[in-house]
Amino acid sequence: MRKSIDFYSIGDRLDLMRRLTNQSLKDVMLFFDTSKFIYKKVRFGEKLIPFEWVMRFVERYGFSRDWIYTGDGEIFEPAQKDFARGEGFR
């Protein structure tokens, strides 16, 4: 059975992804093309995470969509594990 989406927890994972990719708050706001106000609303579960944000982390860093939305499974897609070990973070 699939776990339901907990939008407050997505905010925790959003912050973890930001830290794992060594991005400052300013960097991640530029990455998402958003304001601090909107980022904080998403971070604390007051606004749904935009699909575009999820896809940017998936496509650029290889995070798993399943993990982003539910916290279940692997953090990184299997094909991206080498990338996550530091070979691709710039």
Beta strands, then each sheet from edge to edge (+ up, - down):
end
